[in-house]
Amino acid sequence: MALKQIDYGSKLYEQMVQLRLDILRKPLGLSFTKEELDKEKDDILIASFDEDLMLGCCILTKIDDRRIRLRQMAVEKNVQGKGIGESIISFAENIAHDKGYKILMMHARDTAIGFYEKYGYSVKGDQFIEVKTNHHVMEKRLL
């Protein structure tokens, strides 16, 4: 398995959008708007591969000089539970730390809270609805 940053607008980015659409949006009856995707041009785009097959991905979006947000974490259904998400999280944390960020935060779906807690993330604040589903803010201090 290989982890790497990918370029916005590339063929790999198109694969990433499709993976996120299949895993995160279609089950909720949603898609992406052009405006949503346009905002990703300055983000850090991360993907996991087995040969040419994209297994998982996430996005890091700058909030301010201290905080960065992990978004759109998705892993192919048939390989969930095999350590791919853990590898992506670790890779994302290392990139964020290397760029000088102190806190990695996210809007985690309630169904994923247990996954993120295993890697040191804590729930902050009250539940809220985003993209038609329950979420909590979670964060972790990067050392």
C-alpha positions in Angstrom: 0.0 0.0 0.0 1.3 3.5 -0.9 0.2 6.8 0.5 0.7 10.0 -1.3 -0.5 13.6 -1.9 -2.3 14.1 -5.1 -2.9 17.1 -7.3 -6.2 18.9 -7.5 -7.8 18.5 -11.0 -5.6 15.4 -11.9 -6.9 12.0 -12.9 -6.2 10.8 -9.4 -8.3 13.7 -8.0 -11.2 12.5 -10.2 -10.8 9.0 -8.7 -10.8 10.6 -5.2 -14.0 12.5 -6.0 -15.7 9.3 -7.2 -14.6 7.4 -4.1 -15.9 10.1 -1.8 -19.1 10.3 -3.8 -19.7 6.5 -3.6 -18.8 6.1 0.1 -19.9 9.4 1.7 -22.5 11.1 -0.5 -24.6 8.7 -2.6 -25.8 6.7 0.5 -27.3 10.0 1.7 -28.8 10.9 -1.6 -26.3 13.7 -2.1 -23.6 14.7 -4.7 -21.0 17.4 -4.9 -21.5 20.9 -6.3 -19.0 22.6 -8.5 -18.5 25.2 -5.8 -17.7 22.5 -3.2 -15.1 21.0 -5.4 -13.6 24.3 -6.4 -12.8 25.1 -2.8 -10.5 22.1 -2.7 -7.9 23.5 -5.0 -5.8 24.8 -2.0 -6.3 21.8 0.2 -3.9 18.9 0.9 -5.3 15.9 -0.9 -4.2 12.5 0.4 -4.9 9.0 -1.0 -4.0 5.4 -0.3 -3.3 3.0 -3.2 -2.8 -0.6 -4.0 -1.0 -0.5 -7.4 -3.3 1.8 -9.4 -6.4 1.2 -7.2 -7.4 4.0 -4.8 -8.4 2.4 -1.5 -9.0 5.4 0.6 -8.6 9.2 0.9 -8.9 12.3 3.0 -8.5 16.1 2.7 -6.8 18.5 4.9 -8.1 22.1 5.0 -6.3 24.9 6.7 -8.4 26.7 9.4 -5.8 29.0 10.8 -2.0 28.9 11.5 -2.5 26.5 14.4 -5.4 24.3 13.2 -6.1 22.2 10.2 -9.3 20.2 9.5 -9.4 16.6 8.2 -12.4 16.2 5.9 -13.9 13.6 3.5 -12.2 10.6 5.0 -13.4 7.6 2.9 -12.2 4.0 2.5 -13.5 1.5 0.0 -16.2 -0.7 1.7 -14.5 -4.0 0.8 -11.2 -3.1 2.6 -12.6 -1.3 5.7 -11.2 -2.7 8.9 -7.8 -3.6 7.3 -5.7 -0.7 8.6 -6.1 1.6 5.6 -7.9 4.3 7.6 -5.3 4.1 10.3 -2.5 4.6 7.8 -4.3 7.6 6.2 -4.9 9.2 9.6 -1.2 8.7 10.5 0.0 10.1 7.2 -2.3 13.1 7.5 -1.2 13.8 11.0 2.5 13.7 10.0 1.9 16.1 7.1 -0.1 18.5 9.3 2.6 18.4 12.0 5.4 18.9 9.4 3.6 22.0 8.2 3.5 23.4 11.7 -0.1 22.8 12.7 -0.7 22.1 16.4 -4.3 20.7 16.2 -6.0 18.4 13.8 -9.8 18.6 14.0 -12.7 17.2 12.1 -16.5 17.0 11.9 -16.9 13.3 12.5 -20.0 11.4 11.7 -21.3 9.9 14.9 -20.9 6.4 13.4 -17.1 7.1 13.1 -16.5 8.5 16.6 -15.2 5.2 17.9 -12.8 4.9 15.0 -11.2 8.3 15.7 -11.1 7.8 19.5 -8.8 4.8 18.9 -6.3 7.3 17.5 -6.4 9.9 20.2 -9.2 12.2 19.1 -11.7 13.6 21.6 -15.2 14.8 21.1 -15.6 18.6 21.6 -19.1 20.1 22.1 -22.6 19.1 21.2 -23.9 17.0 18.3 -25.0 18.8 15.1 -26.4 17.8 11.8 -24.2 18.1 8.6 -24.9 16.5 5.3 -28.1 15.0 6.7 -26.4 13.1 9.4 -25.3 13.5 13.1 -21.8 14.8 13.7 -19.5 15.9 16.5 -16.4 18.1 16.4 -13.4 16.0 17.3 -9.8 17.1 17.7 -6.3 16.0 18.6 -3.2 17.9 19.6 -0.3 17.1 17.3 3.0 16.4 19.1 
